[in-house]
Amino acid sequence: MENKKSLVLTLVLWFFLGSLGAHRFYLGYNGSAAAQLIMTILGWATMIVVVGFVPLVIVGIWLIVDLVLILTGRLIPADGSELC
């Protein structure tokens, strides 16, 4: 039995928890998901001294790119299967 990943669930995770890397964890990209999570946490933690603005902007741009990749079918599960 194949472990198929859902396109709808991927988009829901992207929309609600994207800055925490949830959609990337779901698809099996644990390294880049952890990077998104760490950048978001560090960004919010350092926002009081304005430095946090930079990682949050980077994560925001990354999320837009991820959305385009998901919708065009270029961000697929790490095991190479297709989103259904």
Long-range contacts (C-beta under 8 A, 24 or more apart in sequence): 2-81, 3-79, 3-81, 4-81, 4-82, 4-83, 4-84, 5-77, 5-81, 5-83, 5-84, 6-83, 6-84, 7-70, 7-83, 7-84, 10-70, 10-83, 11-70, 14-63, 14-66, 14-67, 14-70, 18-63, 18-66, 19-59, 19-60, 19-63, 23-66, 23-70, 24-66, 27-75, 27-76, 27-77, 27-78, 28-77, 28-78, 28-79, 29-78, 36-62
